[in-house]
Amino acid sequence: MAGNTSTPGTSVASRLLRMVAAFDEWHRTLTLSELAGRASLPMATAHR
């Protein structure tokens, strides 16, 4: 099992890819809360 996440078993690589995928042509810059929301991650995870 992965570390302390909201979804047990989610790998670090999977969370990282979701964060990278949150950015696109129309969303080149995001606030932390926008990034967390678009990646469906808790803000604490996105901050780390």
mmCIF entry with sequence, helices, sheets and N, C-alpha, C, O atoms, coordinates in Angstrom:
data_MODEL
# 
_entry.id   MODEL 
# 
_entity.id                         1 
_entity.type                       polymer 
_entity.pdbx_number_of_molecules   1 
# 
_entity_poly.entity_id                      1 
_entity_poly.type                           'polypeptide(L)' 
_entity_poly.nstd_linkage                   no 
_entity_poly.nstd_monomer                   no 
_entity_poly.pdbx_seq_one_letter_code       MAGNTSTPGTSVASRLLRMVAAFDEWHRTLTLSELAGRASLPMATAHR 
_entity_poly.pdbx_seq_one_letter_code_can   MAGNTSTPGTSVASRLLRMVAAFDEWHRTLTLSELAGRASLPMATAHR 
_entity_poly.pdbx_strand_id                 A 
# 
loop_
_entity_poly_seq.entity_id 
_entity_poly_seq.num 
_entity_poly_seq.mon_id 
_entity_poly_seq.hetero 
1 1  MET n 
1 2  ALA n 
1 3  GLY n 
1 4  ASN n 
1 5  THR n 
1 6  SER n 
1 7  THR n 
1 8  PRO n 
1 9  GLY n 
1 10 THR n 
1 11 SER n 
1 12 VAL n 
1 13 ALA n 
1 14 SER n 
1 15 ARG n 
1 16 LEU n 
1 17 LEU n 
1 18 ARG n 
1 19 MET n 
1 20 VAL n 
1 21 ALA n 
1 22 ALA n 
1 23 PHE n 
1 24 ASP n 
1 25 GLU n 
1 26 TRP n 
1 27 HIS n 
1 28 ARG n 
1 29 THR n 
1 30 LEU n 
1 31 THR n 
1 32 LEU n 
1 33 SER n 
1 34 GLU n 
1 35 LEU n 
1 36 ALA n 
1 37 GLY n 
1 38 ARG n 
1 39 ALA n 
1 40 SER n 
1 41 LEU n 
1 42 PRO n 
1 43 MET n 
1 44 ALA n 
1 45 THR n 
1 46 ALA n 
1 47 HIS n 
1 48 ARG n 
# 
_struct_asym.id          A 
_struct_asym.entity_id   1 
# 
loop_
_struct_conf.conf_type_id 
_struct_conf.id 
_struct_conf.pdbx_PDB_helix_id 
_struct_conf.beg_label_comp_id 
_struct_conf.beg_label_asym_id 
_struct_conf.beg_label_seq_id 
_struct_conf.pdbx_beg_PDB_ins_code 
_struct_conf.end_label_comp_id 
_struct_conf.end_label_asym_id 
_struct_conf.end_label_seq_id 
_struct_conf.pdbx_end_PDB_ins_code 
_struct_conf.beg_auth_comp_id 
_struct_conf.beg_auth_asym_id 
_struct_conf.beg_auth_seq_id 
_struct_conf.end_auth_comp_id 
_struct_conf.end_auth_asym_id 
_struct_conf.end_auth_seq_id 
_struct_conf.pdbx_PDB_helix_class 
_struct_conf.details 
_struct_conf.pdbx_PDB_helix_length 
HELX_P HELX_P1 AA1 VAL A 12 ? ALA A 21 ? VAL A 12 ALA A 21 1 ? 10 
HELX_P HELX_P2 AA2 LEU A 32 ? ALA A 39 ? LEU A 32 ALA A 39 1 ? 8  
HELX_P HELX_P3 AA3 MET A 43 ? HIS A 47 ? MET A 43 HIS A 47 1 ? 5  
# 
_struct_conf_type.id          HELX_P 
_struct_conf_type.criteria    ? 
_struct_conf_type.reference   ? 
# 
loop_
_atom_site.group_PDB 
_atom_site.id 
_atom_site.type_symbol 
_atom_site.label_atom_id 
_atom_site.label_alt_id 
_atom_site.label_comp_id 
_atom_site.label_asym_id 
_atom_site.label_entity_id 
_atom_site.label_seq_id 
_atom_site.pdbx_PDB_ins_code 
_atom_site.Cartn_x 
_atom_site.Cartn_y 
_atom_site.Cartn_z 
_atom_site.occupancy 
_atom_site.B_iso_or_equiv 
_atom_site.pdbx_formal_charge 
_atom_site.auth_seq_id 
_atom_site.auth_comp_id 
_atom_site.auth_asym_id 
_atom_site.auth_atom_id 
_atom_site.pdbx_PDB_model_num 
ATOM 1   N N  . MET A 1 1  ? 0.823  -1.183 0.000   1.00 0.00 ? 1  MET A N  1 
ATOM 2   C CA . MET A 1 1  ? 0.000  0.000  0.000   1.00 0.00 ? 1  MET A CA 1 
ATOM 3   C C  . MET A 1 1  ? 0.867  1.246  0.000   1.00 0.00 ? 1  MET A C  1 
ATOM 4   O O  . MET A 1 1  ? 1.922  1.271  0.634   1.00 0.00 ? 1  MET A O  1 
ATOM 5   N N  . ALA A 1 2  ? 0.439  2.261  -0.694  1.00 0.00 ? 2  ALA A N  1 
ATOM 6   C CA . ALA A 1 2  ? 1.176  3.525  -0.742  1.00 0.00 ? 2  ALA A CA 1 
ATOM 7   C C  . ALA A 1 2  ? 1.048  4.240  0.593   1.00 0.00 ? 2  ALA A C  1 
ATOM 8   O O  . ALA A 1 2  ? 0.301  3.809  1.472   1.00 0.00 ? 2  ALA A O  1 
ATOM 9   N N  . GLY A 1 3  ? 1.778  5.328  0.734   1.00 0.00 ? 3  GLY A N  1 
ATOM 10  C CA . GLY A 1 3  ? 1.799  6.106  1.973   1.00 0.00 ? 3  GLY A CA 1 
ATOM 11  C C  . GLY A 1 3  ? 0.446  6.610  2.418   1.00 0.00 ? 3  GLY A C  1 
ATOM 12  O O  . GLY A 1 3  ? -0.568 5.944  2.208   1.00 0.00 ? 3  GLY A O  1 
ATOM 13  N N  . ASN A 1 4  ? 0.422  7.756  3.017   1.00 0.00 ? 4  ASN A N  1 
ATOM 14  C CA . ASN A 1 4  ? -0.768 8.334  3.624   1.00 0.00 ? 4  ASN A CA 1 
ATOM 15  C C  . ASN A 1 4  ? -1.568 9.109  2.578   1.00 0.00 ? 4  ASN A C  1 
ATOM 16  O O  . ASN A 1 4  ? -1.376 10.317 2.432   1.00 0.00 ? 4  ASN A O  1 
ATOM 17  N N  . THR A 1 5  ? -2.458 8.438  1.850   1.00 0.00 ? 5  THR A N  1 
ATOM 18  C CA . THR A 1 5  ? -3.231 9.089  0.788   1.00 0.00 ? 5  THR A CA 1 
ATOM 19  C C  . THR A 1 5  ? -4.716 8.875  1.012   1.00 0.00 ? 5  THR A C  1 
ATOM 20  O O  . THR A 1 5  ? -5.120 8.032  1.813   1.00 0.00 ? 5  THR A O  1 
ATOM 21  N N  . SER A 1 6  ? -5.520 9.642  0.302   1.00 0.00 ? 6  SER A N  1 
ATOM 22  C CA . SER A 1 6  ? -6.967 9.480  0.412   1.00 0.00 ? 6  SER A CA 1 
ATOM 23  C C  . SER A 1 6  ? -7.444 8.224  -0.315  1.00 0.00 ? 6  SER A C  1 
ATOM 24  O O  . SER A 1 6  ? -8.500 7.684  0.016   1.00 0.00 ? 6  SER A O  1 
ATOM 25  N N  . THR A 1 7  ? -6.690 7.761  -1.288  1.00 0.00 ? 7  THR A N  1 
ATOM 26  C CA . THR A 1 7  ? -7.031 6.555  -2.031  1.00 0.00 ? 7  THR A CA 1 
ATOM 27  C C  . THR A 1 7  ? -5.951 5.509  -1.773  1.00 0.00 ? 7  THR A C  1 
ATOM 28  O O  . THR A 1 7  ? -4.863 5.593  -2.342  1.00 0.00 ? 7  THR A O  1 
ATOM 29  N N  . PRO A 1 8  ? -6.240 4.522  -0.920  1.00 0.00 ? 8  PRO A N  1 
ATOM 30  C CA . PRO A 1 8  ? -5.222 3.511  -0.620  1.00 0.00 ? 8  PRO A CA 1 
ATOM 31  C C  . PRO A 1 8  ? -4.727 2.827  -1.887  1.00 0.00 ? 8  PRO A C  1 
ATOM 32  O O  . PRO A 1 8  ? -5.516 2.478  -2.765  1.00 0.00 ? 8  PRO A O  1 
ATOM 33  N N  . GLY A 1 9  ? -3.417 2.640  -1.974  1.00 0.00 ? 9  GLY A N  1 
ATOM 34  C CA . GLY A 1 9  ? -2.829 1.949  -3.106  1.00 0.00 ? 9  GLY A CA 1 
ATOM 35  C C  . GLY A 1 9  ? -2.454 2.836  -4.275  1.00 0.00 ? 9  GLY A C  1 
ATOM 36  O O  . GLY A 1 9  ? -1.892 2.344  -5.253  1.00 0.00 ? 9  GLY A O  1 
ATOM 37  N N  . THR A 1 10 ? -2.746 4.132  -4.208  1.00 0.00 ? 10 THR A N  1 
ATOM 38  C CA . THR A 1 10 ? -2.383 5.042  -5.289  1.00 0.00 ? 10 THR A CA 1 
ATOM 39  C C  . THR A 1 10 ? -0.886 5.318  -5.215  1.00 0.00 ? 10 THR A C  1 
ATOM 40  O O  . THR A 1 10 ? -0.384 5.734  -4.171  1.00 0.00 ? 10 THR A O  1 
ATOM 41  N N  . SER A 1 11 ? -0.177 5.092  -6.302  1.00 0.00 ? 11 SER A N  1 
ATOM 42  C CA . SER A 1 11 ? 1.273  5.267  -6.293  1.00 0.00 ? 11 SER A CA 1 
ATOM 43  C C  . SER A 1 11 ? 1.662  6.732  -6.427  1.00 0.00 ? 11 SER A C  1 
ATOM 44  O O  . SER A 1 11 ? 0.876  7.558  -6.892  1.00 0.00 ? 11 SER A O  1 
ATOM 45  N N  . VAL A 1 12 ? 2.870  7.036  -6.018  1.00 0.00 ? 12 VAL A N  1 
ATOM 46  C CA . VAL A 1 12 ? 3.405  8.392  -6.162  1.00 0.00 ? 12 VAL A CA 1 
ATOM 47  C C  . VAL A 1 12 ? 3.413  8.781  -7.630  1.00 0.00 ? 12 VAL A C  1 
ATOM 48  O O  . VAL A 1 12 ? 3.052  9.905  -7.977  1.00 0.00 ? 12 VAL A O  1 
ATOM 49  N N  . ALA A 1 13 ? 3.818  7.866  -8.491  1.00 0.00 ? 13 ALA A N  1 
ATOM 50  C CA . ALA A 1 13 ? 3.868  8.152  -9.929  1.00 0.00 ? 13 ALA A CA 1 
ATOM 51  C C  . ALA A 1 13 ? 2.481  8.489  -10.468 1.00 0.00 ? 13 ALA A C  1 
ATOM 52  O O  . ALA A 1 13 ? 2.340  9.392  -11.292 1.00 0.00 ? 13 ALA A O  1 
ATOM 53  N N  . SER A 1 14 ? 1.472  7.782  -10.016 1.00 0.00 ? 14 SER A N  1 
ATOM 54  C CA . SER A 1 14 ? 0.101  8.045  -10.459 1.00 0.00 ? 14 SER A CA 1 
ATOM 55  C C  . SER A 1 14 ? -0.354 9.437  -10.035 1.00 0.00 ? 14 SER A C  1 
ATOM 56  O O  . SER A 1 14 ? -0.957 10.163 -10.825 1.00 0.00 ? 14 SER A O  1 
ATOM 57  N N  . ARG A 1 15 ? -0.066 9.808  -8.794  1.00 0.00 ? 15 ARG A N  1 
ATOM 58  C CA . ARG A 1 15 ? -0.440 11.148 -8.317  1.00 0.00 ? 15 ARG A CA 1 
ATOM 59  C C  . ARG A 1 15 ? 0.326  12.217 -9.078  1.00 0.00 ? 15 ARG A C  1 
ATOM 60  O O  . ARG A 1 15 ? -0.243 13.255 -9.416  1.00 0.00 ? 15 ARG A O  1 
ATOM 61  N N  . LEU A 1 16 ? 1.587  11.989 -9.350  1.00 0.00 ? 16 LEU A N  1 
ATOM 62  C CA . LEU A 1 16 ? 2.395  12.948 -10.101 1.00 0.00 ? 16 LEU A CA 1 
ATOM 63  C C  . LEU A 1 16 ? 1.839  13.138 -11.512 1.00 0.00 ? 16 LEU A C  1 
ATOM 64  O O  . LEU A 1 16 ? 1.729  14.268 -11.988 1.00 0.00 ? 16 LEU A O  1 
ATOM 65  N N  . LEU A 1 17 ? 1.493  12.051 -12.173 1.00 0.00 ? 17 LEU A N  1 
ATOM 66  C CA . LEU A 1 17 ? 0.939  12.151 -13.526 1.00 0.00 ? 17 LEU A CA 1 
ATOM 67  C C  . LEU A 1 17 ? -0.387 12.903 -13.538 1.00 0.00 ? 17 LEU A C  1 
ATOM 68  O O  . LEU A 1 17 ? -0.663 13.660 -14.469 1.00 0.00 ? 17 LEU A O  1 
ATOM 69  N N  . ARG A 1 18 ? -1.212 12.700 -12.508 1.00 0.00 ? 18 ARG A N  1 
ATOM 70  C CA . ARG A 1 18 ? -2.469 13.447 -12.423 1.00 0.00 ? 18 ARG A CA 1 
ATOM 71  C C  . ARG A 1 18 ? -2.205 14.935 -12.258 1.00 0.00 ? 18 ARG A C  1 
ATOM 72  O O  . ARG A 1 18 ? -2.927 15.759 -12.818 1.00 0.00 ? 18 ARG A O  1 
ATOM 73  N N  . MET A 1 19 ? -1.177 15.285 -11.495 1.00 0.00 ? 19 MET A N  1 
ATOM 74  C CA . MET A 1 19 ? -0.843 16.699 -11.307 1.00 0.00 ? 19 MET A CA 1 
ATOM 75  C C  . MET A 1 19 ? -0.332 17.313 -12.607 1.00 0.00 ? 19 MET A C  1 
ATOM 76  O O  . MET A 1 19 ? -0.719 18.428 -12.956 1.00 0.00 ? 19 MET A O  1 
ATOM 77  N N  . VAL A 1 20 ? 0.524  16.608 -13.318 1.00 0.00 ? 20 VAL A N  1 
ATOM 78  C CA . VAL A 1 20 ? 1.049  17.114 -14.592 1.00 0.00 ? 20 VAL A CA 1 
ATOM 79  C C  . VAL A 1 20 ? -0.089 17.251 -15.603 1.00 0.00 ? 20 VAL A C  1 
ATOM 80  O O  . VAL A 1 20 ? -0.141 18.226 -16.352 1.00 0.00 ? 20 VAL A O  1 
ATOM 81  N N  . ALA A 1 21 ? -0.995 16.279 -15.625 1.00 0.00 ? 21 ALA A N  1 
ATOM 82  C CA . ALA A 1 21 ? -2.117 16.310 -16.566 1.00 0.00 ? 21 ALA A CA 1 
ATOM 83  C C  . ALA A 1 21 ? -3.101 17.443 -16.271 1.00 0.00 ? 21 ALA A C  1 
ATOM 84  O O  . ALA A 1 21 ? -3.904 17.798 -17.133 1.00 0.00 ? 21 ALA A O  1 
ATOM 85  N N  . ALA A 1 22 ? -3.048 18.009 -15.076 1.00 0.00 ? 22 ALA A N  1 
ATOM 86  C CA . ALA A 1 22 ? -3.948 19.116 -14.725 1.00 0.00 ? 22 ALA A CA 1 
ATOM 87  C C  . ALA A 1 22 ? -3.640 20.365 -15.544 1.00 0.00 ? 22 ALA A C  1 
ATOM 88  O O  . ALA A 1 22 ? -4.512 21.211 -15.745 1.00 0.00 ? 22 ALA A O  1 
ATOM 89  N N  . PHE A 1 23 ? -2.411 20.479 -16.011 1.00 0.00 ? 23 PHE A N  1 
ATOM 90  C CA . PHE A 1 23 ? -2.015 21.634 -16.820 1.00 0.00 ? 23 PHE A CA 1 
ATOM 91  C C  . PHE A 1 23 ? -2.311 21.349 -18.287 1.00 0.00 ? 23 PHE A C  1 
ATOM 92  O O  . PHE A 1 23 ? -2.095 20.237 -18.768 1.00 0.00 ? 23 PHE A O  1 
ATOM 93  N N  . ASP A 1 24 ? -2.803 22.352 -18.989 1.00 0.00 ? 24 ASP A N  1 
ATOM 94  C CA . ASP A 1 24 ? -3.031 22.228 -20.421 1.00 0.00 ? 24 ASP A CA 1 
ATOM 95  C C  . ASP A 1 24 ? -2.873 23.605 -21.058 1.00 0.00 ? 24 ASP A C  1 
ATOM 96  O O  . ASP A 1 24 ? -2.445 24.557 -20.406 1.00 0.00 ? 24 ASP A O  1 
ATOM 97  N N  . GLU A 1 25 ? -3.218 23.696 -22.318 1.00 0.00 ? 25 GLU A N  1 
ATOM 98  C CA . GLU A 1 25 ? -3.036 24.942 -23.064 1.00 0.00 ? 25 GLU A CA 1 
ATOM 99  C C  . GLU A 1 25 ? -3.782 26.112 -22.422 1.00 0.00 ? 25 GLU A C  1 
ATOM 100 O O  . GLU A 1 25 ? -3.300 27.244 -22.453 1.00 0.00 ? 25 GLU A O  1 
ATOM 101 N N  . TRP A 1 26 ? -4.944 25.848 -21.847 1.00 0.00 ? 26 TRP A N  1 
ATOM 102 C CA . TRP A 1 26 ? -5.757 26.915 -21.257 1.00 0.00 ? 26 TRP A CA 1 
ATOM 103 C C  . TRP A 1 26 ? -5.491 27.102 -19.771 1.00 0.00 ? 26 TRP A C  1 
ATOM 104 O O  . TRP A 1 26 ? -5.941 28.088 -19.186 1.00 0.00 ? 26 TRP A O  1 
ATOM 105 N N  . HIS A 1 27 ? -4.778 26.187 -19.159 1.00 0.00 ? 27 HIS A N  1 
ATOM 106 C CA . HIS A 1 27 ? -4.463 26.242 -17.731 1.00 0.00 ? 27 HIS A CA 1 
ATOM 107 C C  . HIS A 1 27 ? -2.954 26.072 -17.560 1.00 0.00 ? 27 HIS A C  1 
ATOM 108 O O  . HIS A 1 27 ? -2.482 25.039 -17.084 1.00 0.00 ? 27 HIS A O  1 
ATOM 109 N N  . ARG A 1 28 ? -2.212 27.097 -17.953 1.00 0.00 ? 28 ARG A N  1 
ATOM 110 C CA . ARG A 1 28 ? -0.745 27.016 -17.903 1.00 0.00 ? 28 ARG A CA 1 
ATOM 111 C C  . ARG A 1 28 ? -0.220 27.320 -16.513 1.00 0.00 ? 28 ARG A C  1 
ATOM 112 O O  . ARG A 1 28 ? 0.860  26.861 -16.142 1.00 0.00 ? 28 ARG A O  1 
ATOM 113 N N  . THR A 1 29 ? -0.970 28.087 -15.745 1.00 0.00 ? 29 THR A N  1 
ATOM 114 C CA . THR A 1 29 ? -0.620 28.348 -14.349 1.00 0.00 ? 29 THR A CA 1 
ATOM 115 C C  . THR A 1 29 ? -1.846 28.045 -13.498 1.00 0.00 ? 29 THR A C  1 
ATOM 116 O O  . THR A 1 29 ? -2.971 28.373 -13.875 1.00 0.00 ? 29 THR A O  1 
ATOM 117 N N  . LEU A 1 30 ? -1.622 27.425 -12.363 1.00 0.00 ? 30 LEU A N  1 
ATOM 118 C CA . LEU A 1 30 ? -2.704 27.061 -11.455 1.00 0.00 ? 30 LEU A CA 1 
ATOM 119 C C  . LEU A 1 30 ? -2.306 27.389 -10.026 1.00 0.00 ? 30 LEU A C  1 
ATOM 120 O O  . LEU A 1 30 ? -1.139 27.268 -9.652  1.00 0.00 ? 30 LEU A O  1 
ATOM 121 N N  . THR A 1 31 ? -3.277 27.802 -9.234  1.00 0.00 ? 31 THR A N  1 
ATOM 122 C CA . THR A 1 31 ? -3.029 27.942 -7.803  1.00 0.00 ? 31 THR A CA 1 
ATOM 123 C C  . THR A 1 31 ? -3.004 26.535 -7.201  1.00 0.00 ? 31 THR A C  1 
ATOM 124 O O  . THR A 1 31 ? -3.384 25.562 -7.853  1.00 0.00 ? 31 THR A O  1 
ATOM 125 N N  . LEU A 1 32 ? -2.561 26.446 -5.977  1.00 0.00 ? 32 LEU A N  1 
ATOM 126 C CA . LEU A 1 32 ? -2.515 25.144 -5.312  1.00 0.00 ? 32 LEU A CA 1 
ATOM 127 C C  . LEU A 1 32 ? -3.907 24.528 -5.234  1.00 0.00 ? 32 LEU A C  1 
ATOM 128 O O  . LEU A 1 32 ? -4.072 23.339 -5.506  1.00 0.00 ? 32 LEU A O  1 
ATOM 129 N N  . SER A 1 33 ? -4.898 25.316 -4.869  1.00 0.00 ? 33 SER A N  1 
ATOM 130 C CA . SER A 1 33 ? -6.255 24.769 -4.762  1.00 0.00 ? 33 SER A CA 1 
ATOM 131 C C  . SER A 1 33 ? -6.803 24.357 -6.130  1.00 0.00 ? 33 SER A C  1 
ATOM 132 O O  . SER A 1 33 ? -7.515 23.358 -6.226  1.00 0.00 ? 33 SER A O  1 
ATOM 133 N N  . GLU A 1 34 ? -6.487 25.104 -7.183  1.00 0.00 ? 34 GLU A N  1 
ATOM 134 C CA . GLU A 1 34 ? -6.909 24.717 -8.533  1.00 0.00 ? 34 GLU A CA 1 
ATOM 135 C C  . GLU A 1 34 ? -6.234 23.417 -8.955  1.00 0.00 ? 34 GLU A C  1 
ATOM 136 O O  . GLU A 1 34 ? -6.879 22.532 -9.518  1.00 0.00 ? 34 GLU A O  1 
ATOM 137 N N  . LEU A 1 35 ? -4.941 23.302 -8.684  1.00 0.00 ? 35 LEU A N  1 
ATOM 138 C CA . LEU A 1 35 ? -4.199 22.094 -9.037  1.00 0.00 ? 35 LEU A CA 1 
ATOM 139 C C  . LEU A 1 35 ? -4.763 20.887 -8.303  1.00 0.00 ? 35 LEU A C  1 
ATOM 140 O O  . LEU A 1 35 ? -4.995 19.839 -8.906  1.00 0.00 ? 35 LEU A O  1 
ATOM 141 N N  . ALA A 1 36 ? -4.982 21.033 -7.005  1.00 0.00 ? 36 ALA A N  1 
ATOM 142 C CA . ALA A 1 36 ? -5.539 19.930 -6.221  1.00 0.00 ? 36 ALA A CA 1 
ATOM 143 C C  . ALA A 1 36 ? -6.908 19.524 -6.759  1.00 0.00 ? 36 ALA A C  1 
ATOM 144 O O  . ALA A 1 36 ? -7.201 18.336 -6.890  1.00 0.00 ? 36 ALA A O  1 
ATOM 145 N N  . GLY A 1 37 ? -7.735 20.502 -7.067  1.00 0.00 ? 37 GLY A N  1 
ATOM 146 C CA . GLY A 1 37 ? -9.068 20.203 -7.587  1.00 0.00 ? 37 GLY A CA 1 
ATOM 147 C C  . GLY A 1 37 ? -9.033 19.522 -8.940  1.00 0.00 ? 37 GLY A C  1 
ATOM 148 O O  . GLY A 1 37 ? -9.734 18.534 -9.155  1.00 0.00 ? 37 GLY A O  1 
ATOM 149 N N  . ARG A 1 38 ? -8.226 20.038 -9.853  1.00 0.00 ? 38 ARG A N  1 
ATOM 150 C CA . ARG A 1 38 ? -8.150 19.459 -11.200 1.00 0.00 ? 38 ARG A CA 1 
ATOM 151 C C  . ARG A 1 38 ? -7.532 18.060 -11.179 1.00 0.00 ? 38 ARG A C  1 
ATOM 152 O O  . ARG A 1 38 ? -7.863 17.225 -12.020 1.00 0.00 ? 38 ARG A O  1 
ATOM 153 N N  . ALA A 1 39 ? -6.631 17.798 -10.217 1.00 0.00 ? 39 ALA A N  1 
ATOM 154 C CA . ALA A 1 39 ? -5.993 16.484 -10.119 1.00 0.00 ? 39 ALA A CA 1 
ATOM 155 C C  . ALA A 1 39 ? -6.751 15.540 -9.184  1.00 0.00 ? 39 ALA A C  1 
ATOM 156 O O  . ALA A 1 39 ? -6.362 14.384 -9.017  1.00 0.00 ? 39 ALA A O  1 
ATOM 157 N N  . SER A 1 40 ? -7.831 16.032 -8.577  1.00 0.00 ? 40 SER A N  1 
ATOM 158 C CA . SER A 1 40 ? -8.623 15.242 -7.615  1.00 0.00 ? 40 SER A CA 1 
ATOM 159 C C  . SER A 1 40 ? -7.759 14.717 -6.476  1.00 0.00 ? 40 SER A C  1 
ATOM 160 O O  . SER A 1 40 ? -7.830 13.544 -6.106  1.00 0.00 ? 40 SER A O  1 
ATOM 161 N N  . LEU A 1 41 ? -6.941 15.613 -5.928  1.00 0.00 ? 41 LEU A N  1 
ATOM 162 C CA . LEU A 1 41 ? -6.065 15.268 -4.815  1.00 0.00 ? 41 LEU A CA 1 
ATOM 163 C C  . LEU A 1 41 ? -6.335 16.203 -3.646  1.00 0.00 ? 41 LEU A C  1 
ATOM 164 O O  . LEU A 1 41 ? -6.772 17.336 -3.848  1.00 0.00 ? 41 LEU A O  1 
ATOM 165 N N  . PRO A 1 42 ? -6.078 15.740 -2.419  1.00 0.00 ? 42 PRO A N  1 
ATOM 166 C CA . PRO A 1 42 ? -6.168 16.646 -1.279  1.00 0.00 ? 42 PRO A CA 1 
ATOM 167 C C  . PRO A 1 42 ? -5.113 17.750 -1.415  1.00 0.00 ? 42 PRO A C  1 
ATOM 168 O O  . PRO A 1 42 ? -4.055 17.530 -2.004  1.00 0.00 ? 42 PRO A O  1 
ATOM 169 N N  . MET A 1 43 ? -5.401 18.926 -0.872  1.00 0.00 ? 43 MET A N  1 
ATOM 170 C CA . MET A 1 43 ? -4.444 20.031 -0.984  1.00 0.00 ? 43 MET A CA 1 
ATOM 171 C C  . MET A 1 43 ? -3.100 19.675 -0.352  1.00 0.00 ? 43 MET A C  1 
ATOM 172 O O  . MET A 1 43 ? -2.055 20.060 -0.877  1.00 0.00 ? 43 MET A O  1 
ATOM 173 N N  . ALA A 1 44 ? -3.108 18.952 0.756   1.00 0.00 ? 44 ALA A N  1 
ATOM 174 C CA . ALA A 1 44 ? -1.848 18.578 1.411   1.00 0.00 ? 44 ALA A CA 1 
ATOM 175 C C  . ALA A 1 44 ? -0.986 17.717 0.487   1.00 0.00 ? 44 ALA A C  1 
ATOM 176 O O  . ALA A 1 44 ? 0.234  17.879 0.453   1.00 0.00 ? 44 ALA A O  1 
ATOM 177 N N  . THR A 1 45 ? -1.597 16.820 -0.248  1.00 0.00 ? 45 THR A N  1 
ATOM 178 C CA . THR A 1 45 ? -0.861 15.966 -1.184  1.00 0.00 ? 45 THR A CA 1 
ATOM 179 C C  . THR A 1 45 ? -0.306 16.792 -2.331  1.00 0.00 ? 45 THR A C  1 
ATOM 180 O O  . THR A 1 45 ? 0.846  16.614 -2.728  1.00 0.00 ? 45 THR A O  1 
ATOM 181 N N  . ALA A 1 46 ? -1.118 17.693 -2.864  1.00 0.00 ? 46 ALA A N  1 
ATOM 182 C CA . ALA A 1 46 ? -0.654 18.552 -3.959  1.00 0.00 ? 46 ALA A CA 1 
ATOM 183 C C  . ALA A 1 46 ? 0.484  19.453 -3.494  1.00 0.00 ? 46 ALA A C  1 
ATOM 184 O O  . ALA A 1 46 ? 1.398  19.743 -4.267  1.00 0.00 ? 46 ALA A O  1 
ATOM 185 N N  . HIS A 1 47 ? 0.439  19.891 -2.262  1.00 0.00 ? 47 HIS A N  1 
ATOM 186 C CA . HIS A 1 47 ? 1.484  20.764 -1.724  1.00 0.00 ? 47 HIS A CA 1 
ATOM 187 C C  . HIS A 1 47 ? 2.810  20.031 -1.606  1.00 0.00 ? 47 HIS A C  1 
ATOM 188 O O  . HIS A 1 47 ? 3.863  20.609 -1.874  1.00 0.00 ? 47 HIS A O  1 
ATOM 189 N N  . ARG A 1 48 ? 2.771  18.771 -1.209  1.00 0.00 ? 48 ARG A N  1 
ATOM 190 C CA . ARG A 1 48 ? 3.998  17.984 -1.061  1.00 0.00 ? 48 ARG A CA 1 
ATOM 191 C C  . ARG A 1 48 ? 4.641  17.765 -2.400  1.00 0.00 ? 48 ARG A C  1 
ATOM 192 O O  . ARG A 1 48 ? 5.688  17.122 -2.484  1.00 0.00 ? 48 ARG A O  1 
# 
